[in-house]
Amino acid sequence: MMTRIRPARKNDAALLSAVERSAAQRFRMVPGHEGVAKGSTLGEAVHLRCIRAGTCWVAVDEHDAPIGFLSAEAVAERDLHIHETSVDEAFQGSGIGRALLDAAIEGAVTHHLAALTLTTFRDVPWNAPFYRRIGFKLLAMSGLDERLSMLLRKEVEEGFAEATRCAMRLPLDHAKTNFRV
């Protein structure tokens, strides 16, 4: 199946929580992370903010319905922070997440941003290990800026074990030489 990636539209926002819930079902198989499958989603308001900013991309099926998304936000006029990347459970493992990430990298390069950042699970295979293979670097807790430190603290307050979470960064000078942008 050929998947098309496009910028998200306002009418997509209401559909993205269902994609995120479906994607989260994969966590039922990860000991200690089963609760993620029942957790909250990013929310329509955040998606709409990202869509208006031009920093939300969707993977769509043959009917132009979203089957995956990446919602991000430009921060401090230097980084594109990825809030969430999700692919419907039925379509996982087919390269859609990578294609969404490529779209985000291209968007960030076009807007002259310096890096992509995110917070994620340290040891879940499709989280930090996936991003590490792409070129993201794990950031030391002592070297985090205030924004990333605050995000990780908030995640711990929401119930995630501190040892399971991390922040990562992909410098875009690396992306320009290793991705099709």
Phi and psi restraints in degrees (value plus and minus 20) as a CYANA .aco file:
   2 MET   PHI    -107.4   -67.4
   2 MET   PSI     104.5   144.5
   3 THR   PHI    -125.2   -85.2
   3 THR   PSI     115.9   155.9
   4 ARG   PHI    -124.4   -84.4
   4 ARG   PSI     117.6   157.6
   5 ILE   PHI    -127.2   -87.2
   5 ILE   PSI     113.8   153.8
   6 ARG   PHI    -165.0  -125.0
   6 ARG   PSI     142.4   182.4
   7 PRO   PHI     -82.2   -42.2
   7 PRO   PSI     121.1   161.1
   8 ALA   PHI     -89.9   -49.9
   8 ALA   PSI     131.3   171.3
   9 ARG   PHI    -133.5   -93.5
   9 ARG   PSI     141.3   181.3
  10 LYS   PHI     -71.8   -31.8
  10 LYS   PSI     -61.8   -21.8
  11 ASN   PHI     -90.8   -50.8
  11 ASN   PSI     -32.4     7.6
  12 ASP   PHI     -95.7   -55.7
  12 ASP   PSI     -48.3    -8.3
  13 ALA   PHI     -73.8   -33.8
  13 ALA   PSI     -61.8   -21.8
  14 ALA   PHI     -87.6   -47.6
  14 ALA   PSI     -38.6     1.4
  15 LEU   PHI    -113.4   -73.4
  15 LEU   PSI     -35.1     4.9
  16 LEU   PHI     -93.9   -53.9
  16 LEU   PSI     -48.5    -8.5
  17 SER   PHI     -83.3   -43.3
  17 SER   PSI     -57.2   -17.2
  18 ALA   PHI     -85.7   -45.7
  18 ALA   PSI     -58.3   -18.3
  19 VAL   PHI     -83.2   -43.2
  19 VAL   PSI     -65.1   -25.1
  20 GLU   PHI     -83.8   -43.8
  20 GLU   PSI     -61.4   -21.4
  21 ARG   PHI     -83.0   -43.0
  21 ARG   PSI     -61.6   -21.6
  22 SER   PHI     -83.3   -43.3
  22 SER   PSI     -65.4   -25.4
  23 ALA   PHI     -80.7   -40.7
  23 ALA   PSI     -58.4   -18.4
  24 ALA   PHI     -87.4   -47.4
  24 ALA   PSI     -36.8     3.2
  25 GLN   PHI     -81.4   -41.4
  25 GLN   PSI     -43.8    -3.8
  26 ARG   PHI     -82.6   -42.6
  26 ARG   PSI     -46.0    -6.0
  27 PHE   PHI     -88.6   -48.6
  27 PHE   PSI     -35.9     4.1
  28 ARG   PHI     -79.7   -39.7
  28 ARG   PSI     -42.6    -2.6
  29 MET   PHI    -112.1   -72.1
  29 MET   PSI     -20.4    19.6
  30 VAL   PHI    -126.2   -86.2
  30 VAL   PSI      88.2   128.2
  31 PRO   PHI     -72.0   -32.0
  31 PRO   PSI     109.8   149.8
  32 GLY   PHI      69.2   109.2
  32 GLY   PSI     -31.1     8.9
  33 HIS   PHI    -139.5   -99.5
  33 HIS   PSI      -8.5    31.5
  34 GLU   PHI     -76.7   -36.7
  34 GLU   PSI     -52.1   -12.1
  35 GLY   PHI     -83.8   -43.8
  35 GLY   PSI     -42.0    -2.0
  36 VAL   PHI     -80.6   -40.6
  36 VAL   PSI     -53.2   -13.2
  37 ALA   PHI     -82.7   -42.7
  37 ALA   PSI     -43.7    -3.7
  38 LYS   PHI    -127.6   -87.6
  38 LYS   PSI     -19.6    20.4
  39 GLY   PHI     -92.4   -52.4
  39 GLY   PSI     158.3   198.3
  40 SER   PHI     -95.7   -55.7
  40 SER   PSI     145.1   185.1
  41 THR   PHI    -127.8   -87.8
  41 THR   PSI     152.3   192.3
  42 LEU   PHI     -78.6   -38.6
  42 LEU   PSI     -59.3   -19.3
  43 GLY   PHI      81.8   121.8
  43 GLY   PSI     123.9   163.9
  44 GLU   PHI     -81.4   -41.4
  44 GLU   PSI     -57.5   -17.5
  45 ALA   PHI     -82.5   -42.5
  45 ALA   PSI     -61.1   -21.1
  46 VAL   PHI     -86.8   -46.8
  46 VAL   PSI     -63.7   -23.7
  47 HIS   PHI     -79.3   -39.3
  47 HIS   PSI     -64.1   -24.1
  48 LEU   PHI     -81.8   -41.8
  48 LEU   PSI     -60.5   -20.5
  49 ARG   PHI     -81.0   -41.0
  49 ARG   PSI     -63.7   -23.7
  50 CYS   PHI     -88.0   -48.0
  50 CYS   PSI     -59.0   -19.0
  51 ILE   PHI     -83.0   -43.0
  51 ILE   PSI     -66.2   -26.2
  52 ARG   PHI     -80.7   -40.7
  52 ARG   PSI     -53.8   -13.8
  53 ALA   PHI    -101.4   -61.4
  53 ALA   PSI     -28.5    11.5
  54 GLY   PHI      57.9    97.9
  54 GLY   PSI       4.8    44.8
  55 THR   PHI    -141.9  -101.9
  55 THR   PSI      15.0    55.0
  56 CYS   PHI    -154.2  -114.2
  56 CYS   PSI     107.7   147.7
  57 TRP   PHI    -142.0  -102.0
  57 TRP   PSI     126.7   166.7
  58 VAL   PHI    -144.9  -104.9
  58 VAL   PSI     126.9   166.9
  59 ALA   PHI    -116.4   -76.4
  59 ALA   PSI     113.0   153.0
  60 VAL   PHI    -143.1  -103.1
  60 VAL   PSI     132.7   172.7
  61 ASP   PHI    -105.3   -65.3
  61 ASP   PSI    -191.3  -151.3
  62 GLU   PHI     -85.4   -45.4
  62 GLU   PSI     -34.3     5.7
  63 HIS   PHI    -121.7   -81.7
  63 HIS   PSI      -9.0    31.0
  64 ASP   PHI      46.0    86.0
  64 ASP   PSI       3.5    43.5
  65 ALA   PHI    -113.2   -73.2
  65 ALA   PSI     116.1   156.1
  66 PRO   PHI     -82.3   -42.3
  66 PRO   PSI     112.1   152.1
  67 ILE   PHI    -141.5  -101.5
  67 ILE   PSI     -22.2    17.8
  68 GLY   PHI    -186.4  -146.4
  68 GLY   PSI     139.8   179.8
  69 PHE   PHI    -175.9  -135.9
  69 PHE   PSI     140.6   180.6
  70 LEU   PHI    -155.2  -115.2
  70 LEU   PSI      98.1   138.1
  71 SER   PHI    -130.2   -90.2
  71 SER   PSI     107.9   147.9
  72 ALA   PHI    -160.9  -120.9
  72 ALA   PSI     154.5   194.5
  73 GLU   PHI    -169.4  -129.4
  73 GLU   PSI     114.2   154.2
  74 ALA   PHI     -92.4   -52.4
  74 ALA   PSI     110.2   150.2
  75 VAL   PHI    -147.3  -107.3
  75 VAL   PSI     120.9   160.9
  76 ALA   PHI      33.3    73.3
  76 ALA   PSI       4.5    44.5
  77 GLU   PHI      32.7    72.7
  77 GLU   PSI       6.4    46.4
  78 ARG   PHI    -159.9  -119.9
  78 ARG   PSI     -46.6    -6.6
  79 ASP   PHI    -143.3  -103.3
  79 ASP   PSI     131.1   171.1
  80 LEU   PHI    -125.0   -85.0
  80 LEU   PSI      92.3   132.3
  81 HIS   PHI    -114.8   -74.8
  81 HIS   PSI     103.0   143.0
  82 ILE   PHI    -103.1   -63.1
  82 ILE   PSI      96.2   136.2
  83 HIS   PHI     -98.9   -58.9
  83 HIS   PSI     -62.2   -22.2
  84 GLU   PHI    -181.5  -141.5
  84 GLU   PSI     119.2   159.2
  85 THR   PHI    -146.4  -106.4
  85 THR   PSI     104.9   144.9
  86 SER   PHI    -160.6  -120.6
  86 SER   PSI     122.9   162.9
  87 VAL   PHI    -149.2  -109.2
  87 VAL   PSI     110.1   150.1
  88 ASP   PHI     -66.6   -26.6
  88 ASP   PSI     118.0   158.0
  89 GLU   PHI     -72.6   -32.6
  89 GLU   PSI     -56.3   -16.3
  90 ALA   PHI     -88.6   -48.6
  90 ALA   PSI     -36.4     3.6
  91 PHE   PHI    -134.8   -94.8
  91 PHE   PSI     -15.0    25.0
  92 GLN   PHI     -88.0   -48.0
  92 GLN   PSI     130.6   170.6
  93 GLY   PHI      62.8   102.8
  93 GLY   PSI      -9.3    30.7
  94 SER   PHI    -132.0   -92.0
  94 SER   PSI      -7.4    32.6
  95 GLY   PHI      71.1   111.1
  95 GLY   PSI     -16.0    24.0
  96 ILE   PHI     -87.8   -47.8
  96 ILE   PSI     -62.9   -22.9
  97 GLY   PHI     -78.6   -38.6
  97 GLY   PSI     -62.7   -22.7
  98 ARG   PHI     -84.6   -44.6
  98 ARG   PSI     -60.5   -20.5
  99 ALA   PHI     -85.2   -45.2
  99 ALA   PSI     -59.1   -19.1
 100 LEU   PHI     -83.9   -43.9
 100 LEU   PSI     -62.2   -22.2
 101 LEU   PHI     -83.2   -43.2
 101 LEU   PSI     -60.7   -20.7
 102 ASP   PHI     -80.2   -40.2
 102 ASP   PSI     -59.9   -19.9
 103 ALA   PHI     -84.1   -44.1
 103 ALA   PSI     -61.4   -21.4
 104 ALA   PHI     -85.5   -45.5
 104 ALA   PSI     -61.1   -21.1
 105 ILE   PHI     -82.0   -42.0
 105 ILE   PSI     -66.2   -26.2
 106 GLU   PHI     -80.2   -40.2
 106 GLU   PSI     -62.9   -22.9
 107 GLY   PHI     -82.9   -42.9
 107 GLY   PSI     -61.9   -21.9
 108 ALA   PHI     -86.4   -46.4
 108 ALA   PSI     -61.0   -21.0
 109 VAL   PHI     -83.8   -43.8
 109 VAL   PSI     -63.8   -23.8
 110 THR   PHI     -79.0   -39.0
 110 THR   PSI     -55.8   -15.8
 111 HIS   PHI    -112.9   -72.9
 111 HIS   PSI      -6.9    33.1
 112 HIS   PHI      38.9    78.9
 112 HIS   PSI      16.6    56.6
 113 LEU   PHI    -104.3   -64.3
 113 LEU   PSI     137.3   177.3
 114 ALA   PHI    -108.0   -68.0
 114 ALA   PSI     -48.6    -8.6
 115 ALA   PHI    -182.5  -142.5
 115 ALA   PSI     144.7   184.7
 116 LEU   PHI    -126.8   -86.8
 116 LEU   PSI     121.5   161.5
 117 THR   PHI    -149.8  -109.8
 117 THR   PSI     141.8   181.8
 118 LEU   PHI    -186.5  -146.5
 118 LEU   PSI     144.5   184.5
 119 THR   PHI    -138.8   -98.8
 119 THR   PSI     127.9   167.9
 120 THR   PHI    -181.5  -141.5
 120 THR   PSI     157.6   197.6
 121 PHE   PHI     -97.6   -57.6
 121 PHE   PSI     113.7   153.7
 122 ARG   PHI     -84.2   -44.2
 122 ARG   PSI     -62.7   -22.7
 123 ASP   PHI    -136.0   -96.0
 123 ASP   PSI     -18.1    21.9
 124 VAL   PHI     -95.8   -55.8
 124 VAL   PSI     105.1   145.1
 125 PRO   PHI     -72.7   -32.7
 125 PRO   PSI     -56.9   -16.9
 126 TRP   PHI    -112.1   -72.1
 126 TRP   PSI      -6.6    33.4
 127 ASN   PHI    -131.2   -91.2
 127 ASN   PSI    -138.3   -98.3
 128 ALA   PHI     -71.7   -31.7
 128 ALA   PSI     -63.7   -23.7
 129 PRO   PHI     -79.7   -39.7
 129 PRO   PSI     -58.2   -18.2
 130 PHE   PHI     -82.3   -42.3
 130 PHE   PSI     -70.2   -30.2
 131 TYR   PHI     -85.3   -45.3
 131 TYR   PSI     -54.5   -14.5
 132 ARG   PHI     -82.5   -42.5
 132 ARG   PSI     -62.1   -22.1
 133 ARG   PHI     -81.4   -41.4
 133 ARG   PSI     -49.4    -9.4
 134 ILE   PHI     -99.4   -59.4
 134 ILE   PSI     -43.1    -3.1
 135 GLY   PHI     106.6   146.6
 135 GLY   PSI     -22.5    17.5
 136 PHE   PHI     -85.0   -45.0
 136 PHE   PSI     124.9   164.9
 137 LYS   PHI    -127.5   -87.5
 137 LYS   PSI     115.9   155.9
 138 LEU   PHI     -90.6   -50.6
 138 LEU   PSI     110.3   150.3
 139 LEU   PHI    -115.9   -75.9
 139 LEU   PSI     114.3   154.3
 140 ALA   PHI     -87.3   -47.3
 140 ALA   PSI     121.5   161.5
 141 MET   PHI     -76.3   -36.3
 141 MET   PSI     -57.3   -17.3
 142 SER   PHI     -89.8   -49.8
 142 SER   PSI     -37.9     2.1
 143 GLY   PHI    -124.4   -84.4
 143 GLY   PSI     -10.8    29.2
 144 LEU   PHI     -95.9   -55.9
 144 LEU   PSI     123.6   163.6
 145 ASP   PHI     -95.5   -55.5
 145 ASP   PSI     151.2   191.2
 146 GLU   PHI     -80.4   -40.4
 146 GLU   PSI     -59.0   -19.0
 147 ARG   PHI     -80.8   -40.8
 147 ARG   PSI     -70.5   -30.5
 148 LEU   PHI     -89.1   -49.1
 148 LEU   PSI     -57.4   -17.4
 149 SER   PHI     -79.9   -39.9
 149 SER   PSI     -64.1   -24.1
 150 MET   PHI     -83.9   -43.9
 150 MET   PSI     -61.7   -21.7
 151 LEU   PHI     -81.6   -41.6
 151 LEU   PSI     -64.4   -24.4
 152 LEU   PHI     -85.8   -45.8
 152 LEU   PSI     -59.9   -19.9
 153 ARG   PHI     -81.1   -41.1
 153 ARG   PSI     -62.7   -22.7
 154 LYS   PHI     -82.5   -42.5
 154 LYS   PSI     -60.6   -20.6
 155 GLU   PHI     -83.2   -43.2
 155 GLU   PSI     -59.2   -19.2
 156 VAL   PHI     -85.9   -45.9
 156 VAL   PSI     -63.1   -23.1
 157 GLU   PHI     -80.9   -40.9
 157 GLU   PSI     -50.7   -10.7
 158 GLU   PHI    -101.6   -61.6
 158 GLU   PSI     -21.3    18.7
 159 GLY   PHI      96.0   136.0
 159 GLY   PSI     -23.9    16.1
 160 PHE   PHI     -98.9   -58.9
 160 PHE   PSI     119.6   159.6
 161 ALA   PHI     -88.4   -48.4
 161 ALA   PSI     111.2   151.2
 162 GLU   PHI     -74.4   -34.4
 162 GLU   PSI     -60.3   -20.3
 163 ALA   PHI     -87.8   -47.8
 163 ALA   PSI     -35.7     4.3
 164 THR   PHI    -109.9   -69.9
 164 THR   PSI     -31.9     8.1
 165 ARG   PHI    -127.1   -87.1
 165 ARG   PSI     134.2   174.2
 166 CYS   PHI    -173.7  -133.7
 166 CYS   PSI     144.2   184.2
 167 ALA   PHI    -132.3   -92.3
 167 ALA   PSI     126.1   166.1
 168 MET   PHI    -156.4  -116.4
 168 MET   PSI     138.7   178.7
 169 ARG   PHI    -163.3  -123.3
 169 ARG   PSI     118.2   158.2
 170 LEU   PHI    -138.6   -98.6
 170 LEU   PSI      86.7   126.7
 171 PRO   PHI     -84.9   -44.9
 171 PRO   PSI     116.0   156.0
 172 LEU   PHI     -96.6   -56.6
 172 LEU   PSI     -36.2     3.8
 173 ASP   PHI     -85.2   -45.2
 173 ASP   PSI     -53.1   -13.1
 174 HIS   PHI     -88.0   -48.0
 174 HIS   PSI     -63.2   -23.2
 175 ALA   PHI     -83.7   -43.7
 175 ALA   PSI     -57.8   -17.8
 176 LYS   PHI     -82.3   -42.3
 176 LYS   PSI     -49.4    -9.4
 177 THR   PHI    -115.3   -75.3
 177 THR   PSI     -32.1     7.9
 178 ASN   PHI    -141.5  -101.5
 178 ASN   PSI     -16.5    23.5
 179 PHE   PHI    -152.2  -112.2
 179 PHE   PSI     142.1   182.1
 180 ARG   PHI    -106.8   -66.8
 180 ARG   PSI      71.4   111.4
